[in-house]
Amino acid sequence: MTTLQAQALPPDLVSWLDAHAQALDTGAEHASEVVPQLAQAGLFRIGVERESGGSGGTTVNAIEAIAAVARHSLASAFVFWGQRTFIEYLLQSENGGLRERCLSALLAGEQAGASGLSNAMKYLSALEPLQMHAAPLDAGATRFRLDGALPWITNLRPQGFVVAAAFDRPDNTPPAIFAVPHDAPGVKRSEDLDLIALRGSNTA
């Protein structure tokens, strides 16, 4: 698929977005369908190099595609933003192993990617401390016990997700970003939050 411009969403996706926009704002009945619909249209691959499974283009092209979706459904665009943001984390990360394990499934919409970094942004702005804490379980700091809770994360699909979160570490060690999968021991997802709108965005 060639890189999509803002005005070139596939007609079948446009029809689906227009038909479900209000329902996605007011309820979660179709929430599980958003990521697969966007993936089927190839939207998550925009701005990702072909060598990595993408369709080429730039991050600007990805932003244009998110804006195009928003013209039809804000809730779907919100989910799109969350998924594509996590994909960008992987593309920019030096953690090649994580990228190899996760990127393909994220591009295909088989797994949801969630950005849980609002707490980190507030931490960097000196508005609040980090809410998540990582304690090493071995001398080499290759395994960690993770504790904490984050109140607002979008795209936590019950069918499967991985969430990026910033964790404080002891002994003045700089904080680190961890990618936490839904099926890691101890991970608990709340029920969807009772939002005014965007209720189909799997925000929990």
N, C-alpha and C positions, 0 to 999 in steps of 0.2 A: 504494500500500500504506500502511495506517495504521501508526503507530509500534507496534512490538512490545514487549510487556512480557516480563518474565523467564519467565513461564509459558506464553507463546504462540508458541513456535517452530512453524513449519509442520510438519505431521506427516511429510511426505516427507523433510524435512531431519533430523528426529529419527530416523527409521528409518535413514537413511544414516549418521548419526553413530554410532548404537548398533551398526550392523553393522560399522563400520570402525574403531572406537575402538582396539581392541587392535592391529590392523595398523598404525595410524598411530603408535602408541607404539614398535612393535618393528621397523618397516621403512619404506622410502620408496616402496613400490609404488604407493600411492594419494596421494602427496604433491601431485601435480599437480592433483588433483581438489578439494582443500580450498577454495581461493579461489573457483573457479567455483561450487561448491555453496553457499557462504555468500553469494556475490553473487546467485545465482539466487533465494535466499530474501529478498533485499533488505536484508540485515543491515548492509551497509556504508553504507547511506543513512540509517540511524537517527541522529538528532541532527544532521543536516545540513539546512539550510534548503531548502525546496522550490524557491526561486529558484535554488539552486545544484545542483539535481538530486537533492536528498535527499527523505526522507519526513517531515521535520519532527521535532519532539521536541527533547530536550536531550542533552547529553553524558551525563547520568545514565542516560537511556534506553539509550544505546549501551553503557554499562558493564553495565547489567542484561542486555542481550542477550549480551554476552561471558560473563557469569556463567552464563546459561542454557545456552549452548553447552558451557561447562566441565563442567556436570553430566552431559554425555554423552560428551565427548571433550576431554581437556586439551590434546592436541596441536592440535586444531582451534581451540580457544579461544586458544591461544598465537599461532597464525597470524592469527586474527581481531584480537587485540590489536595485532599488528604492522601490519596493514593499516589498521586504524582510527586508530592513533596517527599514521601518516604522513598520513592524510587530515586529521586535526586540525591537524597542522603547517601544511598548506596553508590551512586555514580561518583560522588565526590569523596567517598570514604577511602582510606588506605586499607581497609579490611577486605581484601580480595576474597577470602574464604566465605565471609558472610554474603558478599555480592553473588558469588557462585551458587550458594545455597538458595538464595531468596529471589534473585532478580527475575528469573524466568517465570516463576509462578505469579509474581506481582504484575508483570507485563501481560500475562495471559488472563489476569483476573481470577486466578485460582486461589489466591490468598489476598487478604486485605492488608494494606499498610497504613498505619495510624501514627500521626505525629503527636506525641505527648509532651511537647517542649514548651508549652505556655508557661509552666512553672520555671523553666530554665530562663526564658526571656525576662520574667519578673525578677529572678535571682540576679541576672546580669545588670538589671536596672536598679538593684538594691531595694526592691519593693518587698521581697519575701525570701526566706531561706529555701533551699532545696527540700522538697518533701519526700524524696526517695534517698535511701541510704544503702551503700554497698560495703560489706565487710568481707575481706579475703578469708578463704577457708584453707589456704595453704601458703607456704613461705614464698612461692613464686608468683602469687596473686594470679593464678590461672583459673581459679574457681571462686565464686562469690556467693554469699547469702545476700539476697536483695529484700529490702523491707520498705514499705511506704504505700501511699495511695495518691492517686491523681483524680481530681473531681470532674474534669471535662476533657474527654477525648472523642474525636469523631472518627468514624469508619471502623469501629470495633465490631465487625461482622461476627455474629455468633457462629457462623460456619467456618471461621478460621481467620486469625489475624496475627500480625506481629506489630508491636508498638515500640517506638523509640522514646526513651525517657532519659533524663539526666539524673545521675546519682552522685551524691556526696560520698566522699571516701575519708577514712580516718587518717590521722597523723599528717595533716596538712597536704595530703596528696591531692592533686588537682581533680576536680570532678570528671566524670566520664559518661559518655553516652552508651547505654546498653540497648540492644534490640531484644525485646522479651516476647517470645511466642505465646499464643493463647493456651497452649497445652503444657507449659512449664509447670512443675509442681508448685502449688500454692497460689497460682494466678487466679484471681476471681474477678469476673466482670459483673457489674451491677445490671439491673434492668435499665432499659433506655430511660434517659432523663425526660421529664415532662416539660418539653420545650413549648414555647408559644407557636413556633413553626419549625420547619426543617426536621420534622419528626421521623422522616424516612432516612435520616443520615447516620443511623446506628451510633448516636452519641450517648456515651455512658460513662 
